[in-house]
Amino acid sequence: MSLLQGMILVLVSAGAAGVVFTRDPLCQAIAISFYGLLLAVMFFLFQAPDVSLSQIVVGAVALPLMILLAVAKVRANDERRERQEQTGKEQKPSG
C-alpha cells in the first residue's frame, strides 16, 4: 500500500467521524458531501474509477441534495403550522 493510499484512508476515517459528530442538518449535508468526495478519491486511488464516478454522483451530489430538500420541507411545514396556530389563537374570542 502506498503512502497516498494510507493518507486517504486516514482522511476517510476522519471524515466519517466528522459526519457522525455534526448535529446541524445543514452542516451535515456539507460534511456528507465532503465525505462522499473523499470516498470517491479513495476508490480512484484503489483503482476503481467506475465506482469512483458513481460515488461522486450519489455521495457528493444526490444525497446532500436530498438532505437539503428534506430539511427545507420540514422547516416550511413547521413555519406553516406556527402561522396556523397564531391565527387560530387570534380568532378565538376571549372570555
Secondary structure, 3 states (H helix, E strand, C coil): CCHHHHHHHHHHHHHHHHHHHCCCHHHHHHHHHHHHHHHHHHHHHCCCHHHHHHHHHHHHHHHHHHHHHHHHHHHHHHHHHHHHHHHHHHHCCCC
